[in-house]
Every structure is written in C-alpha cells, then in structure tokens.
C-alpha cells in the first residue's frame, strides 16, 4: 500500500501543467490520465522509470506478461484517444483549439 501511495504522489507532478508543454504533450497527458490505474502504472514505470516488464511485474506483484499486456493495451488506448483529438489553429494567436463536437443548429432539440 505504501509503495502505491508513493508512486501515486510522485506521478501527480507529471500531470502538472508547464508553460513549455506543447498541445500534443497536454493531449497525451490527458489521455494517460484517463487510463485505468493498472495500465497507467505500467506505462509510467516503463517509459519514465525505464523498468523492464520483468521489473514491473516484480514491483506490482504480477507476471511480466500481464505487465506487458497492460502496457500494450494502455498505449493502444492512448493512440485511439489522440486520434479522436483534432486541432485547428486560432487565427489570431496560432494556438490550437480542440473541438469535441459541433454545436447543434439553432432550433434543433
């Protein structure tokens, strides 16, 4: 329990916004934050901590194959999440604008 709490507290700083972050980085972090905890843990341990799947398995008390599966499925979900995100540029600032859905026309219910 203490290891998990330590990991969660440490990972919170990864989700803090930084002025140097690009819109793509913010989108990727948002997609990572939306993953189930188990997949998010595997990705963070693999990418940020550079653990092997065997080390991840030992650390989380799961098999290396389970760790690899969580990592793979998490990356697939991030990829799908990023593909759904489309950006257009604000004409005045050049900043990206994210559109989730088009607003319904007036008079539509």
Helices and strands as residue ranges (DSSP letters): H 2-12, G 13-15, H 23-33, H 37-47, H 53-60, H 64-84, E 87-89, E 96-98
